[in-house]
Amino acid sequence: MPGLLQTFPSYRALLAQRAELEAKIAAARDEEVAHALEQIRNIVDEYDLHDEVQFTRGGRRAKPGPGAPRAPVAAKYRDPDSGATWSGRGKPPAWIAGKDRQQFLVD
């Protein structure tokens, strides 16, 4: 069906159009965000909200991905025999694995 393929743009032409459109989208977003921030700054100035509203640079914060380090937490369980503790995160230690955890709770 050579005639059918000739009626549609080529794959590469469509990719080029997509890249051009994505660039236009990014430019339009940047312009609108700049305008919105200008409006916000004007409102902050008009109502003297400098203590209530603070601007920071750097954009959005990225969410930590899977496997990212987590903040340490206090011990939740304690082995009465050895005094070893466990936070409840990760693989349970041998002294608590498969047992009722209520009896090991830290007060």
C-alpha positions, 0 to 999 in steps of 0.5 A: 500500500504505497499510496497509503503511506504517502498520505501521512507524514513520515515518522521522522517528520512527526518526531520533528513536529513533536520536538517543535511543539514541546519547545513551544509548550515549554516556552509558553509555560515559562512565559506564563509562570513568569507572569504569574510570579510577577502577579504574586509579587505585586500582590505580596507588595500591595498587601505587605505579605513579606512575612507570610510569603517567602520566595525561594530559588531552585524550583520544585524539590524532587521526591526521593526515589526508591532506595533513597536513604531515609532519616534515622528513627528511634528504636521501637523494639528492644531485645531484653536479653542482649539489649539490641534494638530495632527501629521496625524498618527493614528486615527484622533481626533474628531475635524478633523474627517470627515472634510477637513483637508486642513483648519487645516494644520499647516503653 
